[in-house]
Amino acid sequence: MKRMVALMMVSLFSIAVLSGCNTVAGAGKDVQKAGEKVEGAAKR
């Protein structure tokens, strides 16, 4: 029983970490696109 609970906890932790990585990667792409737009406006 303890092993099952430990496995579930590790699984939930792994899911949380992986979903956090996707969120940070998505935010990085959004910031990069915003920076490109600012750069394009500065060139005009």
Order of alpha helices (4+ residues) and beta strands (2+ residues): alpha
